[in-house]
Amino acid sequence: MRKLRAFGAFWYDFVVGDDWRIAVGVVLGLALTALLVHAGHVQAWWLLPAVVIVGLAVSLHLATRPGVADPPEPTQTQRL
């Protein structure tokens, strides 16, 4: 059971990584591309790269907001 849990944890970390929003965006982009191709008969090869670029821009915007990534100020005992 321990090996199965480690295997699942590896794949979760590999697919989701640091930002779960990127993983969800890619899955939704794949699903929407498949839906457009099969149901709408549209050449939708361009959709997934666009979704990835938008997801990257959103992820970078959220990660570089002021105050989000700044480390906390050290306390007096930590400075010594």
C-alpha positions as CSV (number, residue, x, y, z in Angstrom):
1,M,0.0,0.0,0.0
2,R,2.9,2.3,0.7
3,K,4.3,1.9,-2.8
4,L,0.9,2.7,-4.3
5,R,0.6,5.8,-2.2
6,A,4.2,6.9,-3.2
7,F,3.4,6.2,-6.9
8,G,0.2,8.4,-6.6
9,A,2.1,11.1,-4.8
10,F,4.7,11.2,-7.5
11,W,2.2,11.6,-10.3
12,Y,0.3,14.2,-8.4
13,D,3.4,16.2,-7.8
14,F,4.5,15.7,-11.4
15,V,1.2,16.8,-12.9
16,V,0.1,19.5,-10.5
17,G,3.5,20.7,-9.4
18,D,3.6,24.1,-7.8
19,D,0.4,25.6,-9.2
20,W,-2.8,23.6,-9.4
21,R,-4.3,26.3,-11.6
22,I,-2.0,25.5,-14.4
23,A,-2.9,21.8,-14.2
24,V,-6.6,22.6,-14.3
25,G,-6.1,25.0,-17.2
26,V,-4.3,22.4,-19.2
27,V,-7.0,19.8,-18.5
28,L,-9.8,22.2,-19.5
29,G,-7.8,23.3,-22.6
30,L,-7.5,19.6,-23.7
31,A,-11.2,19.0,-23.0
32,L,-12.3,22.1,-24.9
33,T,-9.9,21.3,-27.8
34,A,-11.3,17.7,-28.0
35,L,-14.9,19.0,-27.9
36,L,-14.3,21.5,-30.7
37,V,-12.6,19.0,-32.9
38,H,-15.0,16.1,-32.4
39,A,-18.3,17.9,-31.9
40,G,-17.8,21.1,-33.8
41,H,-15.5,19.8,-36.5
42,V,-13.1,22.8,-36.0
43,Q,-9.4,22.8,-36.5
44,A,-8.6,23.7,-32.9
45,W,-4.9,23.0,-32.7
46,W,-4.2,26.6,-31.8
47,L,-6.4,26.5,-28.6
48,L,-4.2,24.6,-26.3
49,P,-1.1,26.8,-26.8
50,A,-3.3,29.9,-26.2
51,V,-4.6,28.3,-23.0
52,V,-1.1,27.6,-21.8
53,I,0.1,31.1,-22.6
54,V,-2.8,32.7,-20.8
55,G,-2.4,30.3,-17.8
56,L,1.3,31.2,-17.6
57,A,0.5,34.9,-17.6
58,V,-2.1,34.5,-14.9
59,S,0.3,32.4,-12.8
60,L,3.1,34.9,-13.1
61,H,0.7,37.8,-12.3
62,L,-0.5,36.0,-9.1
63,A,3.1,35.0,-8.1
64,T,4.5,38.5,-8.5
65,R,1.9,40.5,-6.7
66,P,3.4,42.8,-4.1
67,G,3.5,41.3,-0.7
68,V,2.8,37.7,-1.7
69,A,6.3,36.4,-2.3
70,D,8.0,38.7,0.1
71,P,9.6,36.9,3.1
72,P,8.5,38.0,6.5
73,E,10.7,40.4,8.4
74,P,13.0,38.6,10.9
75,T,12.3,39.0,14.6
76,Q,14.9,40.4,17.0
77,T,16.0,36.9,18.1
78,Q,16.4,35.7,14.5
79,R,18.7,38.7,13.7
80,L,21.2,37.6,16.3
